[in-house]
Amino acid sequence: MAGISASRVRDILSKTVGPVPWYWKTFPAFRSLAGQRFVWAHHGDQGPIAHLVTLGLEQELDKGRLALNTYCRPFLVPPHFIGIWCPEGRNIRLACFDPDQLKAFDLAEVAGWFKPSADRIYSATAPIADFEVPLTLGPGMHKIEVPRELATLDELIVPTSYKAMSNDDPAFALFVFYPQAGLVEVLPQKWFTAAQYRVGQQWITRTARDLESHRIVGECYGVGTFLLEEDGCRLAEWVEKTG
């Protein structure tokens, strides 16, 4: 298996962030430049803030600094920013915040309306950088304009649904962002088609690069964990089946 053991894949994926709200426990706690410790909280499955995931100070979890809606994922931006990526219509949105600038808000401000809304991110403070990339990009490498606040990031792998023209076309793709280089590579998952999988019920939840082999590994909800071929588009093998 290209020298990648099942235990190694499990270890890689255990450190890989997945989408709100299901994978909120994978979100990274961190310290800001000012030394404040920020942590994530999930607000239960009942009531007006059910399934809400917020970022706040460790000693102030009754207040939010960021609130995230379904499918959002945070990522650390060196040296001391926090990024969020999420679907935004037919685009992928990447936003960057300075945690020390984030103002606190009462959770009552998002109770009831935020979770069922189309808004993905709520904050009382505007992001320091924000840009979008269309999901209509074709396969291969594309030049993009990346805000300088995000340009310290080496790589960000974004699994996303992809418009399939037929049941035999890829229904998912990986958008591999290389912000330092100002590039994004689109890798249609040629194996993940409506003819082979129950698209919607089964979906690619998270992916990561194995730093030793440079191959991409991932998790498909309802099926199992997988290893991709070197081209990043074809399935090499299932590492472990769960479905």
C-alpha positions in Angstrom: 0.0 0.0 0.0 2.7 2.5 -1.1 4.2 2.0 2.4 1.2 3.6 4.1 -0.3 1.5 6.9 -3.9 1.6 8.0 -2.7 2.8 11.5 -0.8 5.7 9.8 -3.9 6.7 7.8 -6.0 6.7 11.0 -3.4 8.8 12.7 -3.2 11.3 9.8 -7.0 11.6 9.6 -7.4 11.9 13.4 -5.5 15.2 13.1 -7.4 16.4 10.0 -10.3 18.9 10.4 -13.7 18.0 9.2 -16.9 20.0 8.7 -19.2 21.7 11.2 -20.9 20.4 13.2 -20.0 16.8 13.0 -16.2 17.2 13.4 -16.0 20.1 15.7 -13.8 18.2 18.1 -11.1 18.1 15.4 -10.8 21.9 15.4 -7.5 23.3 16.7 -7.3 25.2 19.9 -4.6 27.9 19.7 -3.0 30.9 21.4 -3.1 34.3 19.7 -0.2 36.7 19.3 -1.3 38.4 22.6 -1.2 35.0 24.4 -5.0 34.5 24.6 -6.1 30.9 24.4 -9.0 30.3 22.0 -11.1 27.1 22.0 -14.1 25.8 20.1 -17.5 24.9 21.7 -20.5 22.9 20.5 -23.7 24.1 22.0 -25.7 20.9 22.2 -28.5 19.4 20.0 -31.5 21.1 21.6 -32.7 24.7 21.9 -32.3 27.9 19.9 -28.5 27.5 19.5 -28.6 23.7 18.8 -25.6 22.5 16.7 -24.0 25.9 16.8 -20.2 25.8 16.9 -18.4 28.9 18.2 -14.8 30.1 18.8 -14.2 31.9 22.1 -11.8 32.5 24.9 -11.2 29.6 27.1 -12.4 31.5 30.2 -15.4 33.0 28.4 -17.3 30.2 26.6 -20.7 31.9 27.2 -19.5 34.5 24.6 -18.7 33.9 21.0 -16.0 35.5 18.8 -16.8 33.5 15.7 -19.9 31.3 14.9 -19.7 28.7 12.2 -22.6 27.1 10.2 -22.8 23.7 8.5 -19.8 22.6 6.3 -17.4 25.4 7.6 -13.9 24.4 8.6 -11.2 26.4 10.4 -7.5 26.2 9.6 -4.5 27.9 11.2 -2.7 30.6 9.2 0.9 31.1 10.2 2.0 32.9 12.2 -1.0 33.8 14.3 -4.3 34.1 12.3 -7.3 31.8 11.9 -8.8 31.0 8.6 -12.2 29.6 7.7 -13.2 27.9 4.4 -16.7 27.1 3.4 -19.1 26.7 0.5 -20.6 30.0 -0.6 -23.1 29.5 -3.3 -21.2 28.1 -6.3 -17.9 29.3 -4.8 -15.4 28.2 -2.2 -14.8 31.1 0.3 -11.6 31.5 2.3 -11.7 34.1 5.1 -9.0 35.1 7.5 -9.4 36.6 11.0 -7.0 38.1 13.5 -8.2 36.5 16.7 -7.0 39.3 18.9 -9.2 41.7 16.9 -12.4 39.5 17.3 -15.0 41.2 19.4 -17.2 39.2 21.8 -20.9 38.7 21.1 -23.7 37.3 23.1 -24.9 33.9 21.8 -28.5 35.3 21.9 -27.5 37.4 18.8 -27.4 34.2 16.7 -30.1 32.2 18.4 -32.8 30.9 16.2 -31.9 32.6 12.9 -28.3 31.8 12.1 -28.3 28.0 11.9 -31.1 27.7 9.3 -29.8 30.7 7.3 -27.6 30.7 4.2 -24.9 32.6 6.2 -21.9 30.4 6.9 -19.9 32.7 9.2 -21.0 35.1 11.9 -18.7 37.6 13.6 -18.9 41.1 15.1 -15.6 41.8 13.4 -14.9 41.8 9.7 -12.3 39.4 8.4 -8.8 40.9 7.6 -8.9 39.0 4.3 -11.6 37.3 2.3 -11.8 35.8 -1.2 -13.7 33.2 -3.3 -12.8 30.7 -6.0 -15.5 29.4 -8.4 -16.5 25.7 -8.2 -16.7 25.9 -12.0 -12.9 25.8 -12.5 -11.9 22.9 -14.7 -9.3 20.2 -13.9 -5.7 21.3 -13.5 -3.7 24.2 -12.1 -5.1 27.8 -12.0 -3.5 31.1 -11.0 -5.4 32.9 -8.3 -5.1 36.2 -6.4 -4.5 35.3 -2.8 -4.6 38.0 -0.1 -1.2 38.5 1.6 -2.7 37.6 5.0 -3.3 34.0 3.7 -0.1 33.8 1.6 1.9 32.3 4.5 0.0 29.0 4.0 1.8 26.2 2.1 -1.2 24.0 1.2 -4.9 23.6 2.0 -6.9 20.7 0.6 -10.6 21.4 0.1 -12.9 18.5 -0.7 -16.1 19.8 -2.4 -19.0 18.6 -4.4 -18.4 19.1 -8.2 -21.0 19.5 -10.9 -21.4 16.2 -12.8 -23.0 16.3 -16.2 -23.8 12.6 -16.1 -23.8 9.7 -13.6 -20.4 8.7 -14.8 -18.8 12.1 -14.2 -16.9 13.0 -10.9 -19.4 14.3 -8.3 -16.6 15.4 -6.0 -13.3 17.2 -6.4 -10.4 18.3 -4.3 -9.4 21.9 -4.7 -5.7 22.0 -3.5 -4.8 25.6 -2.7 -1.1 26.7 -2.7 -1.5 30.2 -1.3 2.2 31.0 -1.2 2.4 30.3 -4.9 -0.9 31.9 -5.8 -2.2 28.7 -7.3 -5.1 26.2 -6.9 -5.2 22.7 -8.5 -8.5 21.1 -9.2 -8.5 17.3 -8.9 -11.8 15.7 -9.9 -12.3 12.5 -8.1 -12.8 10.3 -11.1 -13.8 7.3 -9.0 -16.6 9.1 -7.1 -19.6 9.1 -9.4 -23.3 8.8 -9.0 -23.1 5.4 -10.8 -20.8 4.0 -8.1 -21.9 5.8 -4.9 -25.0 7.3 -3.2 -24.0 10.9 -3.7 -25.3 13.0 -0.8 -25.6 10.1 1.6 -22.0 9.2 0.9 -19.5 12.0 0.6 -15.8 12.9 1.1 -15.6 14.5 4.5 -11.9 15.1 4.9 -8.6 14.6 3.1 -4.9 15.2 3.9 -1.5 14.7 2.4 0.8 12.0 3.8 4.1 13.9 4.1 6.3 10.9 3.6 4.7 9.5 0.4 3.1 12.8 -0.7 0.0 10.8 -1.5 -3.5 12.1 -0.5 -5.5 10.0 2.0 -9.1 10.6 2.9 -12.4 9.6 4.5 -15.6 8.9 2.7 -18.6 9.0 5.0 -20.6 5.7 4.8 -17.8 3.9 2.9 -14.4 4.1 4.6 -10.9 5.6 4.4 -8.9 5.6 1.1 -5.6 6.2 -0.6 -5.4 8.1 -3.9 -3.1 7.4 -6.8 -0.2 9.8 -7.3 -2.3 11.9 -9.7 -4.7 12.7 -6.8 -7.7 11.9 -9.0 -8.0 8.1 -9.0 -8.6 5.7 -6.2 -5.7 3.5 -5.4 -7.4 1.5 -2.7 -9.7 1.4 0.3 -7.6 1.4 3.4 -10.4 0.4 5.7 -14.1 -0.1 4.9 -16.8 1.0 7.3 -19.9 0.9 5.2 
